[in-house]
Amino acid sequence: MFIDTHAHLFYPNFQEDLEKVLQNARNAKIDYILIPATDLLTSVKVIELIDKHEMLFGAVGIHPHDTKDWNDSNLPRLKELAQHKKIVAIGEIGLDYFYDFSPKEKQIVAFRKQLELAISLNLPVIIHNREADEDVFSIVAEFSKQGLRGQFHCFSGSLKDALLITEMNFSLSFTGNITFKKTDELRTVVSKVQLQHLLLETDSPFMTPVPYRGKRNEPANIPLIAQKIAELHNVSVEEVGRITTFNAFKLFGVGEKAGTSFTYKLGNSLYINITNRCNACCYFCDKDGDAVINGYNLKMKKGDEPPAEIYINEIGDPKQFSEIVFCGYGEPTIRFEVVKQIAKYVKDNGGRTRLNTNGHGNIINKRNIVPELANLIDVISISLNSSDENQYASIMKVEKNHFTAMKNFASQAKEYVNKVVLTIVSIDEVEVEKARKLVEEEIGVEFRIRKFF
């Protein structure tokens, strides 16, 4: 359920009871633990630990505190250690201007050299940053253009910095510090950062969360951090675990991608993953990538698409959900007959339905399917994407006539369903007000903007 992405289990205060610490972690539903080194000696210790314990993975690197003796001759040894099959990152590396343990110039040289090593080995990095924002962000921005990816661990900065980090496609992690009494500003930051950018960590043996502050921290305390994140995002702990576990898999390759979900819950709605097939190919759609949302794997080949009965069985009583939504990384009307079977079951059993579509159903099915939606679909949400037919065709990789077909679909749908909504994604090149005018004044339905991450 959880992955602790930062625990220094080579520290002396774990030597006497490491087996118990690992069992405590298992009992707390920690599947894997990542141990970052701080110098060459601890890099060797990390490898000794990960060789001995299946649930442990590691990172090798030299912490800014230990860069005072940095020499480029360290690089061949680091490279050798980094090629161990269970070493999944270069770290813990970075800059620390709070303490004066190493000269800034030495820190920067070591940081840059280790970032170059990470890129050469195609490994992510685990970054330590304390009161060195300007230099850290400048250097990371430079290297991110070369494909660098990684994690800012034990984040304690501003929301502005957090958003900058996510824009560079890096992940963030918070420790027990988000449970401390006087960290309201940090909790605000946590609440504003999308879960898709978060990892879990303890930073053991440091940063012990409440109510165990003052005691040695250990991976078994991850659920306390996950619970606080869940509270701040108003979601379940299970959702935090599922999403952050996938995030760790995606970044570090630790664990494995979950099996395909045919249905998935977001909020109090149940979503129906009908197909990954689509007649369009929007550049912002991830159907050909990971096809993951909130930790749910929606990847599905044509031969894996289940019959209506499978979905109906997973739905159970539709009244337990606020609505049943036909939506995945694909166009549901490609399997329109299956959609109708499921929708009939939902309506016959007192549930509500929503169809998320690109509005090309008539073209796809080579007939006017809109009247068939009557008494089956309560709400239709259609992806407008642009009010300009040329831009629409370019965004979705379809013929221009699909724009008119989509508008006609929306106009007709008003006669057969309770509510029709047209949406656009918040990308700079789309004229929002022009789209709003088209939807509200010309077509006469509801307009909504979808956030693009």
N, C-alpha and C positions, 0 to 999 in steps of 0.2 A: 504493500500500500504506500510506503514512504521510502524515499532515498535521502540519506544525510550526505550532502555534497561537500561537507567540510568538517572533518574531525581529526585532530592531531593525536591519533592513538599511539604514536611512538613516544609520547611524553612519559617521563619516569613514573608519574602518579597513576599510570595504567598498567605498569608492569606486573604488579602483584595480583590483579584481579581481571585481566583482560578477557578471559573466557566468560566470566560472569557479566562483564559489560556487554559483550556480544550477545549473550543469551537474553539479557535485559532488552537489548535492541530488538531481537527477534520477537520477544513477547509484546513489544510495543508496535509490532507490524512494520519494522524497518527491514526492507528487503536487501538493501545494499548500502555500503558506507564508502565514501571516497576520502582517502587520506592524502592531503597535500604535504609535501616536504618543505623544509625551510633552508636547507643547505645540502651539500654533497653527502655528508655523513648521514643525515636523516633521510635522504633519498634512498640510500642503501637500506636503511632500516624499514622504510616503506615497502620496498620490494620484498624484504624478508617476511613482512606481515601479510602482504597480499598473496604470496606464494603459499602461505600456511592456511589461510582462511578464504573459503570460496566467496563469502559475501563482501569481501573487501577489494577495492580497487584503489589506484593511487595516482599521484601526480608528482613529478620531480621538478625541482627548481630551487633558486636561491632567493630568499626573502630579502627585501631592502635592508633590514637590520644587519644582515650578514654579508653585505656587498662591499664592506670596507676593504676586504682583501681580494676583491674581484680581479680576475685575470682571464684573458680570453682563452687561456689553456684549459679553463674549466669546461669549455663548450664540447670538446670531444667526449669527455666523460659523461656530461649531461645527455648528449645525443645517444650514447651507448645505453645509458639507463632508460632513456625515454622510449626505446624500441622494445622494451619488455611488453608482452602481450596484454598485461593488465594495467599498464600505465596509460591513462586516457587523457592526460593534460600536462601542460607545463605550468607549474605553480607550486608554491604560492610566490608570486613575483609582483613587483610594482614599485611604488614610491611612498616613503613615509617621512614627512618633514616635521612631524610632531616631536619625535625623539631625535637625538643627535648621535645615533649609533654609527651612521655611515655618512660620509660626505655626499652632498647632493649630486655632485658630478659623477661619483662612482656609482651611485644608485641609478642614474639615468643611463650610463653606459651599459650596466648589467641588465637593466630593464629592456633596452632596445635590442641588445644581443639575444636575449632570451625570447623576445617576440619574433625575431628573425628565425630563431631555431624552431619555434612553434609553427611558423608558416612553412618552413622547409619540410617539416615532418607531417604537415596537415593535422596538427593537434590544436585543440582549444587552449585557452589560457585561464588561469585563476588569478585575479588581480586584487592586490592589496593597495588601498589608497587612503592615506591619512594626511589631511591638510596639504595636499599636493595636487589639487584639482586642475589647475591651469596646465601644468606639465603633463599630468596623466592623460587628460582628455585630448590634449594636442597630439601627443604621441600615439594614443590609441586610434584617434581619427585618421592619422596618417597610415597606420598599419591596417586599419579596417578596409581601406581601399584596395589592399592586396589580398583580402579574403580572411583576415584575422577574425576570429570569433571567440567568445568566452564568457566569463562570469565575473562581475564585480561582487566580491564576497563581503559580508558584514557591512552592508551599506548603511550609512548614517548621514547622508547628505540631503540636499534640498530636492523638492519635486522637480525643479528645473533641471537639475543634474540627472535625476532618475530618468526623465523623459529623453534627455540627450543620450543617455546610455542605451535606452531601448531603440532610439532612432538609428544608432550605430549597429543594431541587431545583436546587442549583448544582453545577457540575462543578469538579473539582480537577485541577491539573497539577503535575508534579514535573519538575525539571530535572536537570542533571548532579549535583546535590547528593546524589542517592540512590546515586551510585557512589563517594562520598568515603569514606575509611577510617573516619572517626569519626562516621558518621551511622546507626548501628545502630537507634536509636529511630525515626528517620524511615523507615527501611526497614520496620520493624514496622508503621508507619502505612500505608505503601503496600500491604503484604500484607493489611491488614484492610479496605481500601476496595474495594468491588466495582468490577470493570472498567467497568461501565455508567456509572460516575460519573467516569471518568478521561479526560483529554485528554493529548496529547503536546506537549511544548514544549522548546526549547533555551534560550530567553532570550538568544539570540545578541546581542552578542558575549561575553556573560558566562556564568558557571556552566558552564564547559567540563567535560565528564565525563572520568573516568579512561578511558584512559591518556593523554589529551591535556591534562590540567590544566596551566595556565600558558600555554597557547596561546590564540589567539582562537577562540572557539566559533563554529560555523556549523551550519545546518540539516542538513548531511550527517551530523551526529553523533546524529541522532534514533534510529537503530537501536541505539546503545549504551544509550540510556535505555529503549527498548522491550525490549531483551534483559534488562535488570535487572528490569523490571516482570514480564516473563514468568517469570523465575526465582523471583521472590517469590510469584507466583500459581501456580507449577507448571503453566504452560500454554506453548504455542508462541508464538514471536514473531509468527507469522502471525495467531494469534488476537488478540493485543494490537493488531496493526495493523488488523485487520478491525473490532474493536469500537470502538477509539478513532476510527477514520475515520468510522464511522457517528455516533458521539457528536458529532464536529465538524460533520458535515452537519446533524444535528438541531439543534444550538445555533446555528451560524453560517450554515447554508445553503450551505456551501462543498462543492463536489463534487456527487455525486448518489447517491441511494439505490440500493443494489445490486439486481440483478434477483432474481426469486423463486427461492428454493432449495427444490427438491423433497425433497432429503435434506440433512441437516446433521449435522456431527460435534460432539459434546460429550464431552470426555474420550476414552475409547476406545469409546464407543457411537455408532452411527449412527442418527439419528432420521429418521423417515419423515413428511413433511409431507403428509398425505392430503387435508385440506380445511380451509377457514376457516369452513365452515358448522357451526352448532351449534344444537341445540334449546333450549339454555339461554343465559343472558346474565349471567354472573357479573360483579359490578361491578369486581372486581379483575383481570378478564381484558382483555387489550389487543387482542383480535381485530379490533375495530372502530377501533383506533388505528393505531399504527405497525406492529403485528404483527411486531416484530423481537426476536430473542433472540440475544445474543452476537454482534451484528453481522450475523446472517443475516436476510434479508428473507423472511418466511413469508406475506406477503400474497398471497392467491389468490382469484380470482373463480370461480364455479361452472364457467364455460366454459373456465377455464384448468387445471382438474384433469386431470392426465395419467393414462393407463392404467397398469396394473400393469407393463407391459413397460419403461416409462421408469424406474420405481423399481428394478426388477430389474437393469437395465443399470448404474445408478449404484451399486448395492450391490456388484456383482461377486462376489468370494468373501466370503460372510458370516462365515467363520471369522476374517477379519482384524479383526473387531470383537468386543468382549466381549458385545454384544447388539445386536439390531435393535429399535428402539423406535418404535411407532406413536404419534406425539405431535406435534401442531402447535397452532396457535391455532384449534382446531375439534374436533368429536367424530368420531373415526375410524370408529365403527360406522355413521355415515351412509353411508359407502362400504364396507360390510361385505364385499361380494364381492371388491373390490379388495384389502382387507386379507387375506382368505383366500388369494387367489392369491399375494400377496407372501410371506405367512407359510409357505405350502407350499414355495415355492422356497427360502426360508431353511432350513427344517427338512430338506428333501431334500438340502441341501448342507452340513449339519453345523453350522448356526448356531443361536443362541438368540434368542428373541423375547420382547418385553414389549408389552402393550397398555395404554396410559394412556387411561382412559375415565371418563365420568361415570356409567356404570352404567345408562344409559337405553336400551341397545341393543335390548331386547325391545320397548319402546314404539315406538322409531324404526322398527324393521323389522317390527313387527306380528306377531311370532312369537317363540318362545323360541329365541334364537340360542346360548345357553350351550353346549349339547352340541356345537355345530359348532366350538367352540374347542379341543376335544380333539385332541392331537397337532399342533396348530398354534401355540398360545401357551403359553409356559413360565411367564410371570408376568403377572398382571393387577394394575394399580394403579388404584384407583377413588377418585374425589374425593368424600369424605364431606361435607366442608365444615362440617357442623353435625350435632349429635346430636338437635336439635329440629326436627321436621318443619315447623313454621311459619317458623322462622328459615331453614331449608334452602330452602324455597320462596321466601322473600324474597331471599336471597343470590343464588340462581340464576335467579330470575324464571321459575319453573315451577309447575305445579300440585302440591298437597301429596301427591297419590298417587304422584308420582315418587320421593318419599323411600322409600316402601315398596317400590316397584319396584326401586330401587337396592339396598336391603338384600337383597331376594330374589335379585337378580342375583349379589351377592357370596356369599351362602350357597350357591347352586347351583354357582358357579364352583369352589368347593373340590373338587368331585367330578371336575372335568375338567382342571384345570391344576395345576401343581406348587406354585404360591405365589400367594396373594391378599393384597394390601395395601390398606388403606383409609387415606386421608390427609385432613388438614385443613390449611388455611392459617392461619398464626399471626397472626390478627387479634384484637383485644382482646375483641370481643363474643362470641366462640366459647368455650364452656366446655371446655377441653382435657381435663380428667380425666373429665368426663361422656362425652365422645366416646371416650376411651380405653376406658372401661368397656363402652360399647356394642360397640365393635369386638372387643375381646379376650374379653369374657365372653359377650356375647349372640351375636355372629356367629362368633366363634372364629377370627379371622384376625389378621394383623400390623397394627400401628398405626404411623403415621408422621406427623410434623409437617413441613409445607412452609413454608419461610421466605417471608414476604411483604415485598417491597421497596417 
